[in-house]
Amino acid sequence: MRSTFAVVAAIVISATSAQALESTLTARSPLPPGELWKQLGDFCALPSWDPVVENCVLSTDGRHRTARFFGGSFRSEAELEDWSDADRSFSWKNISSTSGAVANYHARVGVTADGQGSVLTWTASYEAKGVPDAEGQSLIDGAIHRTLCEGGLLLCPDPGSAGKAPEIVSIAVVSANSTPIDLRGYLRRPDAAGPVPAVVLLHGCNGEPQSLDQNWGPRIAAWGYVTLTVDSFGARGLKNTCTRGLKPGMEFDAYSALDFLVKQPFVDPKRVFVVGFSQGGSLTLSSVERGPVERRADNKFLAAAAFYPPCKAVKGPMTVSTLIMIGESDDWTFADACRKLAAGQDDFGISRQMGEGPPIQLIVYPGAYHAFDASTLRRPVRYFGHHIEFNQAVTEQSSEALHQFLKSMIQGREGRL
């Protein structure tokens, strides 16, 4: 759905007092107002455009909704205050929410004409609860942006960055196991003369590729690399695969992105890396281990890096040098399984031979949990029964480790030429 919108969006956050806070998102769309209004659906249409909402139950009178989020930890109940098809607007208030970061939340969404297109405005007022005002604002800001922009309803620039928005590209995926499709990609280019090295970024089982791009794209581009963040879900109609695993055809996403990059004149085709996170880390490792996926690829990655991947199902050996970074306290993807993989030890009957193939460099961060780089998680949460927690220090350490790893691989290749 995102492709039908070419949007200029801005988020304005202001504090009217120490207690009363307000967040506003305004976005322009080329769609006529009536068409944009239809996209919003009814009061319980959240699952169709919010990537973290699994389902929504509407009361018989249509005025109360209960939204449940993926992961089983969060639920939100809201009451419709008014709805006007004539004005193309509606407002509601939250009755309860298990997130507990804000209270007295009231919001209004409205669609108005703008020349041949339309304008959508979402305004929310609330009070911070148990957190500083700035943190409460950041949470609501991110939630509104995620709901409208990452869920597919609108395409918006990064609300927390004054930098350039990524270029949206189409990545063709052709595999023997599924129908050919075109994936959405978020492309960033560094301020450097090409051809330059590039990094393919693969998201986790919760999707949200735009968040991954915003978190790591500008950072890696600042090192002098092109970045291409792959949206493996949107074109496949997926929102979350944390309990279902990879879908057929996804095993070729990394190489499809590589095939796209090597055709670009500003990319050095011999210096392209793949970096994945969680389930994307699993996809990264399976892409570069010796096997049918890697053998089928015409183009090859120079090296690979995986953040907190599930290592136990990886057979190996790797076909390129690989870096794995994981938290010692991770209770979803375990550090010990990655230790066995790096050491070439058997695991669950999978035969691995020590010393076969390029080396695996493993970094285990004491006290770090799953998704330690997820900067939007300002407080620990339970997600599908697992502990998820942001760690600023470990994020900085892993960022530097990735930077040095990429640099060493490039220097090593240049030394072999």
C-alpha positions as CSV (number, residue, x, y, z in Angstrom):
1,M,0.0,0.0,0.0
2,R,2.9,2.4,0.6
3,S,3.6,2.7,-3.1
4,T,0.4,4.5,-3.6
5,F,1.6,7.4,-1.4
6,A,4.2,10.0,-2.1
7,V,4.2,11.8,1.2
8,V,5.9,14.8,2.8
9,A,5.4,14.3,6.5
10,A,6.5,16.2,9.6
11,I,6.1,15.3,13.3
12,V,5.9,18.2,15.7
13,I,6.2,17.5,19.4
14,S,5.5,20.1,22.0
15,A,4.9,20.2,25.7
16,T,2.1,22.5,26.8
17,S,2.9,22.0,30.4
18,A,4.8,19.6,32.7
19,Q,1.6,17.3,32.6
20,A,-0.1,18.0,29.3
21,L,1.9,16.8,26.3
22,E,0.9,16.9,22.6
23,S,2.1,15.0,19.5
24,T,1.1,15.8,16.0
25,L,1.8,14.1,12.7
26,T,0.8,15.8,9.4
27,A,1.3,14.0,6.1
28,R,0.3,14.9,2.5
29,S,-0.8,12.3,0.0
30,P,-1.6,12.5,-3.8
31,L,-4.8,10.4,-3.1
32,P,-8.1,12.3,-3.1
33,P,-9.4,12.8,0.5
34,G,-12.2,10.2,0.0
35,E,-9.7,7.5,-1.0
36,L,-7.4,8.2,1.8
37,W,-10.3,8.2,4.3
38,K,-11.3,4.7,3.0
39,Q,-7.7,3.5,3.7
40,L,-8.2,4.2,7.4
41,G,-11.1,1.7,7.5
42,D,-13.2,1.5,10.7
43,F,-12.4,2.1,14.3
44,C,-11.0,-1.5,14.6
45,A,-9.0,-1.5,11.3
46,L,-5.6,-1.3,13.2
47,P,-4.4,-4.7,12.1
48,S,-4.5,-3.7,8.5
49,W,-2.0,-0.8,8.9
50,D,-0.2,-1.1,12.3
51,P,2.7,-3.6,12.1
52,V,2.6,-4.5,15.8
53,V,-1.1,-5.1,16.2
54,E,-2.1,-8.8,15.8
55,N,-5.8,-8.4,16.1
56,C,-8.6,-6.1,17.2
57,V,-12.0,-6.9,18.7
58,L,-14.8,-4.4,18.3
59,S,-17.8,-4.2,20.6
60,T,-21.3,-4.8,19.2
61,D,-22.1,-1.1,19.4
62,G,-18.8,-0.3,17.5
63,R,-17.6,2.1,20.1
64,H,-15.1,0.0,22.1
65,R,-12.1,-1.8,20.7
66,T,-9.5,-4.1,22.3
67,A,-6.2,-4.3,20.3
68,R,-3.7,-7.0,21.1
69,F,-0.1,-6.7,20.0
70,F,2.3,-9.3,18.7
71,G,4.4,-10.9,21.4
72,G,1.5,-11.4,23.9
73,S,2.6,-8.7,26.3
74,F,0.6,-5.7,25.3
75,R,-3.1,-4.8,25.0
76,S,-4.8,-1.5,24.5
77,E,-8.5,-0.7,25.1
78,A,-10.0,2.5,23.6
79,E,-13.4,4.2,23.4
80,L,-14.6,6.0,20.3
81,E,-15.6,9.6,21.1
82,D,-16.9,10.7,17.8
83,W,-16.9,9.6,14.1
84,S,-17.8,11.8,11.1
85,D,-17.8,10.5,7.6
86,A,-18.8,13.9,6.4
87,D,-15.8,15.6,8.1
88,R,-13.6,12.5,7.5
89,S,-12.4,12.5,11.1
90,F,-12.7,10.5,14.3
91,S,-11.4,10.8,17.9
92,W,-11.0,8.3,20.7
93,K,-9.6,8.0,24.2
94,N,-7.6,5.1,25.7
95,I,-9.4,3.4,28.5
96,S,-6.4,1.2,29.5
97,S,-3.1,0.1,28.2
98,T,-0.6,-2.4,29.4
99,S,2.3,-0.3,28.2
100,G,1.7,2.2,31.1
101,A,4.0,4.9,29.8
102,V,1.3,7.6,29.4
103,A,-2.2,8.4,30.8
104,N,-5.2,10.4,29.8
105,Y,-4.5,9.7,26.1
106,H,-6.9,11.3,23.6
107,A,-6.3,11.4,19.9
108,R,-8.0,12.6,16.7
109,V,-7.4,11.7,13.1
110,G,-8.7,13.8,10.2
111,V,-8.4,13.9,6.4
112,T,-8.8,17.1,4.4
113,A,-8.4,18.1,0.8
114,D,-5.1,19.6,-0.4
115,G,-5.3,20.5,-4.1
116,Q,-5.6,17.3,-6.0
117,G,-4.4,15.3,-3.0
118,S,-5.1,15.2,0.7
119,V,-3.7,15.8,4.1
120,L,-3.9,13.5,7.1
121,T,-3.4,14.9,10.6
122,W,-3.1,12.8,13.8
123,T,-3.0,14.8,17.0
124,A,-2.7,13.2,20.5
125,S,-2.7,14.7,23.9
126,Y,-1.6,12.8,27.0
127,E,0.4,12.8,30.3
128,A,3.6,11.0,30.9
129,K,3.2,8.2,33.5
130,G,6.1,6.9,35.4
131,V,8.6,8.3,32.9
132,P,10.1,11.7,32.2
133,D,8.0,13.9,29.8
134,A,10.7,13.6,27.1
135,E,10.5,9.8,27.2
136,G,6.7,9.9,27.1
137,Q,6.8,12.1,24.1
138,S,9.4,10.0,22.4
139,L,7.3,6.9,22.9
140,I,4.1,8.4,21.5
141,D,6.0,10.1,18.6
142,G,7.5,6.7,17.7
143,A,4.1,4.9,18.1
144,I,2.3,7.3,15.8
145,H,5.0,7.2,13.2
146,R,5.2,3.4,13.3
147,T,1.4,3.1,13.0
148,L,1.0,5.3,10.0
149,C,4.4,5.1,8.3
150,E,5.9,1.7,8.9
151,G,2.6,-0.2,8.7
152,G,2.1,0.8,5.1
153,L,-0.5,3.5,5.2
154,L,1.9,6.3,4.5
155,L,5.6,6.6,3.5
156,C,7.3,9.1,5.8
157,P,10.9,10.3,6.4
158,D,12.7,9.5,9.7
159,P,11.0,11.7,12.4
160,G,14.1,11.7,14.6
161,S,16.6,12.7,12.0
162,A,17.2,15.9,10.0
163,G,19.2,13.9,7.4
164,K,18.0,12.7,4.0
165,A,15.3,10.1,3.7
166,P,16.3,6.8,2.0
167,E,15.6,6.2,-1.7
168,I,12.8,3.6,-2.1
169,V,13.8,0.9,-4.6
170,S,12.4,-2.3,-6.0
171,I,14.3,-5.6,-5.6
172,A,13.3,-8.5,-7.8
173,V,13.3,-11.9,-6.2
174,V,13.1,-15.0,-8.3
175,S,13.2,-18.5,-6.7
176,A,12.2,-22.0,-7.6
177,N,10.1,-22.2,-4.4
178,S,7.8,-19.2,-4.8
179,T,6.2,-16.8,-7.2
180,P,8.6,-14.0,-8.4
181,I,8.0,-10.8,-6.4
182,D,9.4,-7.4,-6.0
183,L,10.5,-6.4,-2.5
184,R,10.8,-2.9,-1.2
185,G,14.3,-1.7,-0.3
186,Y,15.5,1.4,1.5
187,L,18.7,2.6,-0.2
188,R,21.2,5.1,1.3
189,R,24.3,6.5,-0.4
190,P,27.3,8.0,1.4
191,D,28.9,11.3,0.6
192,A,31.7,9.7,-1.3
193,A,32.7,9.2,-4.9
194,G,31.9,5.7,-6.2
195,P,32.2,2.9,-6.6
196,V,32.1,2.3,-2.9
197,P,31.4,-0.8,-0.7
198,A,27.9,-1.7,0.3
199,V,25.9,-3.5,3.1
200,V,22.7,-5.4,2.8
201,L,20.6,-5.1,6.0
202,L,18.1,-7.9,6.9
203,H,15.4,-7.3,9.6
204,G,14.1,-9.6,12.3
205,C,10.9,-11.6,12.7
206,N,8.9,-8.5,13.9
207,G,9.5,-6.8,10.5
208,E,9.8,-3.0,10.8
209,P,12.5,-2.6,8.1
210,Q,12.1,1.2,8.2
211,S,13.2,1.2,11.8
212,L,16.2,-0.9,10.9
213,D,17.1,1.5,8.2
214,Q,16.7,4.5,10.4
215,N,18.8,2.9,13.2
216,W,21.7,1.5,11.1
217,G,21.4,3.0,7.6
218,P,22.7,6.5,8.4
219,R,25.3,5.1,10.8
220,I,26.8,2.7,8.2
221,A,26.5,5.2,5.4
222,A,28.5,7.7,7.4
223,W,31.4,5.1,7.3
224,G,31.4,5.4,3.5
225,Y,29.1,2.5,2.6
226,V,25.9,2.2,0.5
227,T,23.2,0.5,2.6
228,L,20.2,-1.4,1.3
229,T,17.6,-2.4,3.9
230,V,15.4,-5.2,2.6
231,D,11.7,-5.4,3.4
232,S,11.1,-9.1,3.3
233,F,7.5,-8.8,4.6
234,G,5.5,-6.1,2.8
235,A,5.3,-7.7,-0.7
236,R,4.5,-11.1,0.9
237,G,1.7,-9.7,3.0
238,L,3.5,-10.6,6.3
239,K,3.6,-8.6,9.6
240,N,5.3,-11.0,12.0
241,T,7.0,-14.4,11.7
242,C,8.3,-14.8,15.2
243,T,6.3,-18.0,15.8
244,R,6.4,-19.3,12.2
245,G,9.9,-18.9,10.9
246,L,11.1,-17.9,7.4
247,K,8.7,-18.2,4.5
248,P,9.6,-20.0,1.2
249,G,11.6,-17.7,-1.0
250,M,13.0,-15.6,1.8
251,E,16.2,-17.5,1.7
252,F,17.0,-15.8,-1.6
253,D,16.3,-12.2,-0.4
254,A,19.9,-11.4,0.6
255,Y,21.3,-12.5,-2.8
256,S,18.5,-10.7,-4.6
257,A,19.6,-7.5,-2.9
258,L,23.2,-8.3,-3.8
259,D,22.2,-8.7,-7.4
260,F,20.5,-5.3,-7.3
261,L,23.5,-3.6,-5.8
262,V,26.2,-5.0,-8.2
263,K,24.3,-3.4,-11.1
264,Q,24.6,0.0,-9.6
265,P,27.5,2.1,-10.9
266,F,28.2,3.6,-7.5
267,V,28.7,0.2,-5.8
268,D,31.9,-1.9,-5.9
269,P,30.5,-5.4,-6.7
270,K,33.4,-7.1,-5.0
271,R,32.9,-5.3,-1.7
272,V,29.4,-6.1,-0.6
273,F,28.5,-7.4,2.9
274,V,25.3,-8.9,4.4
275,V,24.3,-7.9,8.0
276,G,21.3,-9.4,9.7
277,F,19.5,-9.1,13.0
278,S,17.8,-11.9,14.9
279,Q,15.8,-13.9,12.3
280,G,17.6,-11.7,9.7
281,G,20.8,-12.9,11.4
282,S,19.7,-16.5,10.7
283,L,19.0,-15.5,7.1
284,T,22.5,-14.0,6.9
285,L,24.2,-17.1,8.2
286,S,22.2,-19.4,6.0
287,S,23.1,-17.2,3.0
288,V,26.8,-17.6,3.5
289,E,27.1,-21.1,4.8
290,R,28.1,-23.8,2.4
291,G,24.9,-25.1,0.8
292,P,22.4,-24.8,-2.1
293,V,21.5,-21.1,-1.5
294,E,25.1,-19.9,-1.7
295,R,26.1,-22.3,-4.5
296,R,23.2,-21.0,-6.6
297,A,24.2,-17.4,-6.3
298,D,26.1,-15.8,-9.2
299,N,27.4,-12.9,-7.1
300,K,29.0,-13.5,-3.7
301,F,29.3,-11.5,-0.5
302,L,32.7,-10.4,0.7
303,A,31.8,-11.2,4.4
304,A,28.8,-11.4,6.8
305,A,27.8,-10.2,10.2
306,A,24.9,-11.4,12.4
307,F,23.4,-9.7,15.5
308,Y,22.0,-12.1,18.1
309,P,21.1,-14.9,15.5
310,P,19.8,-18.3,16.3
311,C,23.0,-20.3,15.8
312,K,21.8,-23.8,16.8
313,A,20.3,-24.6,13.4
314,V,23.3,-23.5,11.4
315,K,25.4,-26.3,10.0
316,G,28.2,-24.5,8.4
317,P,30.9,-24.2,7.4
318,M,30.9,-20.6,6.4
319,T,32.0,-19.6,2.9
320,V,33.2,-16.1,3.9
321,S,34.5,-14.6,7.1
322,T,31.7,-14.0,9.6
323,L,31.2,-11.9,12.7
324,I,28.5,-12.9,15.3
325,M,27.5,-10.6,18.1
326,I,25.2,-11.7,20.9
327,G,24.3,-11.0,24.5
328,E,25.3,-13.4,27.3
329,S,21.9,-12.9,28.9
330,D,19.9,-13.5,25.6
331,D,17.1,-16.0,26.5
332,W,15.8,-16.2,22.9
333,T,18.9,-16.9,20.8
334,F,21.5,-18.4,23.0
335,A,25.2,-17.4,23.3
336,D,26.2,-21.0,24.0
337,A,24.8,-22.2,20.6
338,C,26.9,-19.5,18.9
339,R,30.0,-20.6,20.9
340,K,29.6,-24.1,19.6
341,L,29.1,-22.9,16.0
342,A,32.3,-20.7,16.2
343,A,34.2,-23.6,17.8
344,G,33.1,-26.1,15.2
345,Q,31.5,-28.4,17.9
346,D,28.6,-30.7,17.3
347,D,25.1,-29.4,18.3
348,F,21.9,-31.4,18.2
349,G,23.4,-34.0,15.9
350,I,24.7,-31.4,13.4
351,S,28.2,-32.2,12.3
352,R,30.7,-29.3,12.2
353,Q,34.4,-29.6,11.6
354,M,36.7,-27.3,13.4
355,G,38.9,-25.3,11.1
356,E,36.9,-25.9,8.0
357,G,36.0,-22.8,6.0
358,P,36.8,-19.1,6.8
359,P,36.8,-18.2,10.5
360,I,33.8,-17.1,12.6
361,Q,34.6,-14.3,15.0
362,L,32.3,-14.3,18.0
363,I,31.7,-11.5,20.5
364,V,29.6,-12.2,23.5
365,Y,28.5,-9.1,25.5
366,P,28.1,-9.7,29.3
367,G,24.7,-8.6,30.7
368,A,23.2,-7.9,27.2
369,Y,19.8,-9.3,26.1
370,H,18.1,-9.9,22.8
371,A,17.7,-6.8,20.6
372,F,20.3,-4.8,22.6
373,D,20.5,-2.2,19.8
374,A,16.7,-1.5,19.7
375,S,16.9,2.1,20.7
376,T,13.1,2.5,20.7
377,L,12.9,0.2,23.7
378,R,13.6,2.6,26.5
379,R,12.4,0.0,29.1
380,P,12.7,-3.8,29.1
381,V,9.7,-5.7,27.8
382,R,8.6,-9.3,27.4
383,Y,8.1,-10.3,23.8
384,F,6.8,-13.8,23.0
385,G,7.9,-14.7,26.5
386,H,11.5,-13.4,26.0
387,H,13.3,-10.5,27.7
388,I,14.0,-7.7,25.2
389,E,16.2,-4.8,26.4
390,F,18.1,-1.9,24.8
391,N,21.7,-1.4,26.0
392,Q,23.3,1.8,24.9
393,A,26.9,0.8,25.8
394,V,26.6,-2.6,24.0
395,T,25.1,-0.9,21.0
396,E,28.1,1.4,20.7
397,Q,30.5,-1.4,21.3
398,S,28.8,-3.6,18.6
399,S,28.7,-0.7,16.2
400,E,32.4,-0.2,16.6
401,A,33.0,-3.9,16.2
402,L,31.0,-4.0,13.0
403,H,32.8,-1.0,11.7
404,Q,36.3,-2.5,12.3
405,F,35.2,-5.9,10.9
406,L,34.0,-4.3,7.7
407,K,37.2,-2.3,7.4
408,S,39.4,-5.3,8.1
409,M,37.6,-7.3,5.4
410,I,38.2,-4.6,2.8
411,Q,41.8,-4.1,3.8
412,G,42.3,-7.9,3.6
413,R,40.9,-8.0,0.1
414,E,43.0,-5.1,-1.0
415,G,46.1,-6.9,0.4
416,R,45.3,-9.9,-1.7
417,L,45.0,-8.0,-4.9
